[in-house]
Amino acid sequence: VWGLGPPGAVMGAGRCGREGESPRGARWGLSPPATRMGWKRGFPSHPTLGRLTRCHGLFVSHLQAEQAHKVVASYKPSKFDRKILLWTGRFKTEEEIPPRIPPEMLDRARNKARVKACYIMIGLSIVACFAVIASAKKAAARHESLTSLNLAKKAKWREEAALAAESKTK
């Protein structure tokens, strides 16, 4: 079986650091010939770089990560976009924001802002639920309920209707 190491080898003793994996590429699901050729997860690793970097959810070599971040900055952010970039923590001050940014950066900032706004709305909904519970308990202590309020309102309407009917008959 590929990736199990030589006979008698201690499993998990390599740089992978997980129990039951061999140190030579089984973590990436590669056969030993692929690891000997310098391939890591489908990407050829640069011989001088030696380790992988996480870039956009994938593990790639440092060289590929540098190339991925060289995106043409082609979008001029508006004042609202600048506020979003500041609120999401991408930049510390408004002076740090360049005049043109990549659209992907703004998309990621908008997604973060959207998630933050959802968390804020969830928190406010929970606070509102507790406020309604507290007001309902106070109303119950005063012996008020929706049923009694509705009955009182309908009784008032009946009296008004009766008075209107009497005034018409006179």
VOGU-3710 file (C-alpha; in Angstrom, 3 decimals, decimal comma):
1> vwglgppgav> 0,000/0,000/0,000  1,383/3,417/-0,939  2,245/5,885/1,783  2,561/3,462/4,688  6,334/3,848/4,952  9,000/1,176/5,270  8,297/-1,980/7,266  8,740/-1,368/10,987  8,411/2,413/10,681  6,666/4,241/13,497
11> mgagrcgreg> 3,456/5,710/12,133  2,859/9,378/12,820  6,462/10,076/13,735  7,184/12,347/10,779  6,480/16,002/10,128  2,777/15,326/9,536  2,189/15,049/13,258  -1,009/13,021/13,023  -1,419/9,540/14,353  -1,618/6,844/11,713
21> esprgarwgl> -0,016/8,812/8,889  3,332/8,320/7,332  5,674/11,275/7,107  6,069/10,981/3,315  2,952/12,287/1,691  0,152/10,091/2,969  -1,322/13,174/4,555  -1,847/14,641/1,089  -3,053/11,369/-0,396  -0,001/11,054/-2,634
31> sppatrmgwk> 2,011/8,004/-3,484  5,743/7,921/-2,590  6,854/8,492/-6,203  4,810/11,693/-6,290  6,356/12,910/-3,045  9,841/12,075/-4,289  9,183/14,187/-7,400  8,354/17,170/-5,175  4,600/17,334/-5,830  2,347/18,405/-2,984
41> rgfpshptlg> -1,393/18,162/-3,420  -1,265/18,518/-7,165  1,133/21,490/-7,184  4,876/21,202/-7,819  6,626/22,701/-4,831  9,510/25,047/-5,398  12,725/23,305/-4,258  13,916/26,269/-2,195  10,637/27,068/-0,518  10,001/23,724/1,137
51> rltrchglfv> 6,623/24,330/2,795  3,099/25,153/1,726  1,048/28,284/2,336  -2,699/28,489/2,601  -3,997/30,787/-0,122  -7,758/31,190/-0,811  -8,547/27,918/0,975  -5,928/25,868/-0,880  -2,443/24,813/0,094  -0,004/26,149/-2,485
61> shlqaeqahk> 3,696/26,935/-2,600  4,902/30,388/-1,525  5,725/31,254/-5,125  2,155/30,572/-6,238  0,778/32,477/-3,246  2,807/35,545/-4,196  1,554/35,317/-7,769  -2,047/34,946/-6,571  -1,833/38,179/-4,566  -0,558/40,209/-7,522
71> vvasykpskf> -4,063/41,097/-8,685  -4,605/44,238/-10,716  -6,216/46,868/-8,505  -8,933/48,138/-10,781  -11,752/49,327/-8,520  -12,014/52,781/-6,973  -13,792/52,374/-3,609  -16,614/54,748/-2,728  -16,992/56,342/0,717  -19,308/53,530/1,791
81> drkillwtgr> -16,840/50,910/0,511  -14,097/52,622/2,509  -16,270/52,431/5,638  -16,838/48,723/5,010  -13,089/48,145/4,574  -12,448/49,933/7,866  -15,293/48,207/9,752  -14,187/44,731/8,698  -10,630/45,432/9,842  -8,922/45,222/6,464
91> fkteeeippr> -7,344/48,653/7,046  -6,770/50,516/10,315  -7,254/54,077/9,067  -8,836/55,632/5,999  -5,446/56,979/4,901  -4,134/53,412/4,524  -6,744/52,563/1,884  -5,170/52,853/-1,578  -6,981/54,809/-4,310  -7,624/51,596/-6,258
101> ippemldrar> -8,203/48,129/-4,799  -8,846/44,675/-6,286  -12,537/43,809/-6,570  -11,907/40,551/-4,711  -10,743/42,485/-1,650  -13,958/44,476/-1,600  -16,044/41,324/-2,116  -14,384/39,677/0,887  -14,891/42,819/2,981  -18,570/42,980/1,985
111> nkarvkacyi> -19,040/39,321/2,900  -17,440/39,930/6,306  -19,646/42,986/6,821  -22,713/40,975/5,841  -21,852/38,282/8,389  -21,180/40,885/11,104  -24,519/42,556/10,360  -26,270/39,185/10,637  -24,613/38,529/14,004  -25,716/41,964/15,207
121> miglsivacf> -29,307/41,272/14,083  -29,252/37,884/15,817  -28,065/39,563/19,028  -30,729/42,264/18,800  -33,405/39,612/18,199  -32,335/37,745/21,322  -32,400/40,985/23,352  -35,878/41,767/21,976  -37,091/38,285/22,967  -35,940/38,824/26,546
131> aviasakkaa> -37,596/42,275/26,587  -40,902/40,773/25,456  -40,629/38,042/28,099  -39,963/40,643/30,806  -42,893/42,838/29,738  -45,189/39,803/29,579  -44,229/38,828/33,128  -44,984/42,368/34,351  -48,361/42,293/32,576  -49,129/38,922/34,138
141> arhesltsln> -48,321/40,369/37,569  -50,881/43,150/36,876  -53,372/40,454/35,797  -53,468/41,783/32,253  -53,755/39,517/29,274  -54,593/39,921/25,627  -57,911/38,161/26,182  -59,003/40,531/28,962  -57,910/43,586/26,940  -59,861/42,375/23,891
151> lakkakwree> -62,972/41,678/25,974  -62,789/45,164/27,502  -62,374/46,780/24,065  -65,335/44,866/22,630  -67,494/45,794/25,636  -66,631/49,457/25,065  -67,551/49,150/21,385  -70,917/47,560/22,320  -71,689/50,432/24,711  -70,791/52,984/22,009
161> aalaaesktk> -72,969/51,131/19,497  -75,855/50,991/21,975  -75,525/54,756/22,693  -75,444/55,490/18,948  -78,547/53,342/18,408  -80,414/55,177/21,246  -79,511/58,581/19,839  -80,839/57,567/16,410  -84,140/56,356/17,803  -84,781/59,628/19,619
//
